[in-house]
Amino acid sequence: MDDQLGVIDLTLSDGRAIRIDLHRVTMREYRSIFSAEQVQDDEDRIIAKACGMDVDAYLNLSQPDGRRVILKFLEAAAAPLKDPNSQSASTSA
């Protein structure tokens, strides 16, 4: 994972490198992905946006690459909000 939270670099099976960057996605878009009423086209648009791709490029990925993109998208979303390697403030008085 990149040192910026919410960002993951991924190399596709054809050697192309993409960056999944959740800073490109609004909270409204992110939350809508988990809605049962979400239309597949909207979900594809949001994931493509996070990857810096247009929807056609995203939909033209191989099925295994598409699955890897989704997995990494969710991995970036589940990352802690605070970097666990950063030093926290002292709690001693």
Phi, psi and omega per residue, in radians:
M1 nan 2.452 3.090
D2 -1.087 2.826 -3.112
D3 -1.315 -0.028 3.067
Q4 -1.741 2.182 -3.125
L5 -1.113 2.463 -3.135
G6 1.475 0.196 -3.117
V7 -2.256 2.253 3.084
I8 -2.369 2.301 3.036
D9 -1.609 2.443 -3.086
L10 -2.434 2.350 3.038
T11 -1.779 2.169 -3.132
L12 -1.355 2.921 -3.083
S13 -1.079 -0.414 3.119
D14 -1.571 0.095 3.091
G15 1.644 -0.176 3.103
R16 -1.190 2.454 3.083
A17 -1.787 2.329 3.036
I18 -2.202 2.743 3.084
R19 -2.067 2.072 3.051
I20 -1.550 2.017 -3.033
D21 -2.219 1.841 -3.106
L22 -1.236 -0.143 3.054
H23 -1.219 -0.257 3.097
R24 -1.444 -0.178 -3.021
V25 -1.945 2.331 3.102
T26 -1.364 2.838 3.063
M27 -1.046 -0.701 3.141
R28 -1.067 -0.768 3.117
E29 -1.131 -0.797 -3.118
Y30 -1.035 -0.847 -3.117
R31 -1.122 -0.584 -3.100
S32 -1.156 -0.441 3.134
I33 -1.041 -0.545 -3.065
F34 -1.640 0.090 3.119
S35 -1.454 2.363 3.109
A36 -1.109 -0.430 -3.139
E37 -1.478 -0.046 -3.089
Q38 -1.072 2.288 3.093
V39 -1.439 2.397 -3.099
Q40 -0.959 -0.686 3.134
D41 -1.048 -0.665 3.121
D42 -1.194 -0.730 3.107
E43 -1.074 -0.774 3.115
D44 -1.050 -0.741 -3.139
R45 -1.085 -0.726 -3.105
I46 -1.190 -0.781 -3.141
I47 -1.171 -0.727 3.086
A48 -1.045 -0.727 3.125
K49 -1.055 -0.764 3.132
A50 -1.103 -0.505 -3.132
C51 -1.549 -0.081 -3.093
G52 1.223 0.499 -3.119
M53 -2.031 2.770 2.947
D54 -1.462 2.858 -3.033
V55 -1.061 -0.703 -3.141
D56 -1.074 -0.738 3.124
A57 -1.100 -0.713 3.117
Y58 -1.120 -0.815 -3.110
L59 -1.221 -0.328 3.102
N60 -1.554 0.024 3.035
L61 -1.152 2.680 3.030
S62 -1.129 2.754 -3.132
Q63 -1.026 -0.774 3.109
P64 -1.103 -0.698 3.098
D65 -1.143 -0.707 3.102
G66 -1.044 -0.738 3.105
R67 -1.126 -0.696 3.119
R68 -1.117 -0.704 3.104
V69 -1.053 -0.826 -3.136
I70 -1.079 -0.775 3.124
L71 -1.040 -0.783 -3.127
K72 -1.225 -0.596 3.060
F73 -1.033 -0.843 -3.135
L74 -1.181 -0.608 3.081
E75 -1.099 -0.765 3.107
A76 -1.109 -0.674 -3.130
A77 -1.201 -0.527 -3.097
A78 -1.546 -0.113 -3.128
A79 -1.057 2.550 3.133
P80 -1.066 2.586 3.130
L81 -1.245 -0.393 3.126
K82 -1.981 2.334 3.133
D83 -1.146 2.062 -3.091
P84 -1.163 -0.238 3.124
N85 -1.586 -0.144 -3.135
S86 -1.391 2.631 3.126
Q87 -1.377 2.307 3.110
S88 -1.601 2.844 3.126
A89 -1.167 2.592 -3.138
S90 -1.154 2.448 3.094
T91 -1.791 0.035 3.129
S92 -1.419 2.598 -3.090
A93 -1.496 nan nan
